[in-house]
Amino acid sequence: MVNSLRVYSLRLLSSVLLLLIVPQLSAQYVVSGKVTDELNLGIPFADIFVKNYADLRTRADIEGNYLMRLEVGEYYVVFSASGYQKREYYLIVEERNQKVDMQLFPMQVKDLEEFNFAQKRRNVGREIVLKTVAVKNIIDHNMYPHICDVYIRAKDEAKKTEHYNEKNDESEDAEDDDARFYDAEALKEKKMRQLNAINMVEVEMERSYAPPNNIKEVRTGYTKRGSDRNLYFTTTAKSNFNFFQNILYLDDLSKSPIQSPLSTAGILSYKYQLIEKIKRENLPTLNKIKISARNISTSTLDGFVYIQDSTWLVEKIDFTIVKGNLYIYDHFSVVQDFEIYGDTLSVLKQQDMKYDVAYKNEQFEGSTVVNYQNYNFNPSFDKKMFGNELAVTTQAAYERDSSYWSTKRLTPLTPKEQQYIKQRDSIENLFTKTTYLDSIDSVFNKVDFWKVVWFGIDHRNRAKKTQWTISSIAATLRPLYIAGPRIGPDFDFFKKWDDETTFDSYTRVDVGVLNGDIKGYTNLRYLYNPFRQSRVGINLTHNYDLIRSYDALTQVFLRDNFIERTSGSLYHDFEIFNGLYLESSLTYTNRRPLPEDTKFIRWFDDALENTEPPKFIEYNALIADIMLRYTPFQKYMREPNRKVVLGSKWPMFYMYYEKGIPEFIGSEVNHDYIRFGATQTFKISTLGTSKYHLTTGRFLNKKILRAEDMQYHRRSDPILFSNPMYSYQDLDSTLPTMNWYFESHYIHHFNGALINKIPFMKKTRISTVAGGGYLWVPEHNWTHYEFYAGLERVFKFARRRLRLGIYAAFSDGNQIDPRTTFKVSFAILDERSMKFTF
């Protein structure tokens, strides 16, 4: 009886407590909104907290959006961000979700002056800059809609880094005039080499702008002489050197965002020194102020700013980006000259950029001059003026001749540029003559020892816009391959038409050294709509294949993974509308086991625990697949016949579907598989760059599901750090999955934001990286999660950028004990997108 009463009392007490607790838990309501600055732009990572309650706080994302949960009641909510005035908001939380947006304003000059800079005397330079910062939103011409004409001239010159000087160059030119020193072929080759050492692009446009960041270029002139590979800033749509902004996002130039010294946040990160007061007749005194880094981890500029007395208008900026933050160039500087408009605005008149990069035996010195004129600050823009299309280049823009440009150049040509354009244009005038084109191509097509042995033999026909390549002797060799070494040539062919449509093909045929078997494949593609990236193609293969193609390197090359395949594929890719792409293919395959008499190299069988090839019944498979991917608000530039994609701030969402088609033309498969995912790369203020990838999928039908069509989570590679967006660094098993799973990956490159705080570390160009991943596979009762951190450094490799990394990975899960592994990675920078693979 006593026990029953005790149990009853405990149950009653539990029920009462539950009734008291549940309402409290269920009475939390969402308060969300956006924290913006004075321009209504989101403030990244602003802090939001409840006054006097330390645990009730949250932080906004990179766009300034926040979310927090509060119980019913009354609160004082504080909104704050570095360089901005705090604001308190009296909030009454009722039984509903609420939206509270908050706008913060920059600190006033007097507030910034209260910071202790540990200086024993008055800093006049900083005080002058503070005056400019206080009025920057008034004097900055980017705060007002406008239209202007822009002229851009970008040029680079390649020079030998060993035994090169201009006198030698001039003496060689003098010798060229005397044909006694050269035979005709050598003279022609040398002249072409000297001419190709200089590249130049000229651009004319009308630029429309509306704050905060709406841009539309209409290019009316565009002439390219040579290559534009090393040229920077041939458009204003990609980068904006507006130093009145707090942060400059120059994704195609710098690894990390650049904090401006003419901003509220920059005042805390730079040193200022007045070094000269320039007296001028009938003009305000001009203050020349030296800018240098206070904190080298976030301050990436050195140089000078010229500011007027009393008006605090900026007349000139001369900045150099500190070495260690640049992607391609070794050095980069920008000089901006402003004209004073109506005694109230600093209006950009000209930008001069200089940049260079040195390789083993060559150095490229580049420069870009940008002129702005004919400003109209009372434009009337159409409602559809601004959108995802940032620039348009007309067909007429490509047809401008030298006489046209001679009237448009606001910055005169140097004598060397004049001579270069004269020579280049004389060559361009001959491009329609087949005999001359043949003579030009003969230099490129000349066969020598190194082309045969190492680089490959190329043949170009400029008149027909074709080029083909045969592989070198070195490229014909495959010393490590399935069933032993193989020898055989590659053949490439490329054809381009005037409307930018192209045809290209790649073919390889080789023979096995051990088995004497002939294998090969060919891929043919036709790009029929360059603007929509629409292409059709066919792929024919007769080769070895893998059962588990997506697996660890130690597993891929085990013989129990080898089969043979003969297949043909038809594929079609195109853009449905801006940002939405559809990729589809149809493949018919014959899969069969390797012949029983196949010979192998068995030197490492014991170490690899190798087995024999699998024995299974030969079968045919007809498989169709589609990939639908969408990037909202994708920005782009329109050329006459093509489209240049600039990217988006939004994630890329995708859906993949694969269908094994049964019975038709002898197909012996029947399965359906679907996968969804999202991936995005974004910058976190000056703290670096993050990237994530989320995905899930399952088989909807597996009536006849072959091992070759199964989906796997690959085990990790030993030693090598694999792409963390698609794999894990310490997963010790290959997991085939039939049902739903959840896979997530994340990596963050600090780009020096952490390690640069250590003295002298910025000079080493070493940067830190961290990330992790999570995998949940319910059908195997498998949970895996890992974290990793490492050091990376970018090196010059030929004319490319090679990134080396070393990492420590920490992993755990319900199937393993906690452990640590160490990895290394190698990655090449894609100079088109200015990104590494991860």
Sequence and secondary structure as in RCSB ss.txt:
>XXXX:A:sequence
MVNSLRVYSLRLLSSVLLLLIVPQLSAQYVVSGKVTDELNLGIPFADIFVKNYADLRTRADIEGNYLMRLEVGEY
YVVFSASGYQKREYYLIVEERNQKVDMQLFPMQVKDLEEFNFAQKRRNVGREIVLKTVAVKNIIDHNMYPHICDV
YIRAKDEAKKTEHYNEKNDESEDAEDDDARFYDAEALKEKKMRQLNAINMVEVEMERSYAPPNNIKEVRTGYTKR
GSDRNLYFTTTAKSNFNFFQNILYLDDLSKSPIQSPLSTAGILSYKYQLIEKIKRENLPTLNKIKISARNISTST
LDGFVYIQDSTWLVEKIDFTIVKGNLYIYDHFSVVQDFEIYGDTLSVLKQQDMKYDVAYKNEQFEGSTVVNYQNY
NFNPSFDKKMFGNELAVTTQAAYERDSSYWSTKRLTPLTPKEQQYIKQRDSIENLFTKTTYLDSIDSVFNKVDFW
KVVWFGIDHRNRAKKTQWTISSIAATLRPLYIAGPRIGPDFDFFKKWDDETTFDSYTRVDVGVLNGDIKGYTNLR
YLYNPFRQSRVGINLTHNYDLIRSYDALTQVFLRDNFIERTSGSLYHDFEIFNGLYLESSLTYTNRRPLPEDTKF
IRWFDDALENTEPPKFIEYNALIADIMLRYTPFQKYMREPNRKVVLGSKWPMFYMYYEKGIPEFIGSEVNHDYIR
FGATQTFKISTLGTSKYHLTTGRFLNKKILRAEDMQYHRRSDPILFSNPMYSYQDLDSTLPTMNWYFESHYIHHF
NGALINKIPFMKKTRISTVAGGGYLWVPEHNWTHYEFYAGLERVFKFARRRLRLGIYAAFSDGNQIDPRTTFKVS
FAILDERSMKFTF
>XXXX:A:secstr
 HHHHHHHHHHHHHHHHHHHHHHHHHTEEEEEEEEE TTS B TT EEEETTEEEEEEE  TTSEEEEEEESEEE
EEEEE TTB  EEEEEEE SS EE  EE  B  HHHHHTS    SS  HHHHHHHHHHHHHHHHBGGGS EEEEE
EEEEEEEEEESSS  HHHHHHHHHHHT GGGS HHHHHHHHHHHHHTEEEEEEEEEEEEETTTEEEEEEEEEEEE
S  TT   S TTT    TTSSEE  TTTBSS EE SSSTTGGGTEEEEEEEEEEETTEEEEEEEEEEESSTTT  
EEEEEEEETTT  EEEEEEEE TTSBSS SEEEEEEEEEEETTTEEEEEEEEEEEEEE SSEEEEEEEEEEEEEE
ESS    TTSSSSEEEEE GGGGG  HHHHHTT SS   HHHHHHHHHHHHHHTTTT HHHHHHHHHHHH   HH
IIIII EEEEETTTTEEEEE  HHHHEESS TTS EE  EEEEEEE TTS EEEEEEEEEEETTT  EEEEEEEE
EEEETTTTEEEEEEEEEEEEESSSSS HHHHTSGGGEEEEEEEEEEEEEEEETTEEEEEEEEEEEEE   TT   
  TTHHHHT         EEEEEEEEEEEE TT EEEE SS EEEEE SS EEEEEEEEEE SGGG   EEEEEE
EEEEEEEE TTS EEEEEEEEEEEEEEEE  GGG EEE    SSB   TTT  SS  S EEE S  EEEEEEEE 
TTTTGGGSTTHHHHTEEEEEEEEEEEEGGGTEEEEEEEEEEEEEEEETTEEEEEEEEEEEEEESSS  EEEEEEE
EEE BTTTTB   
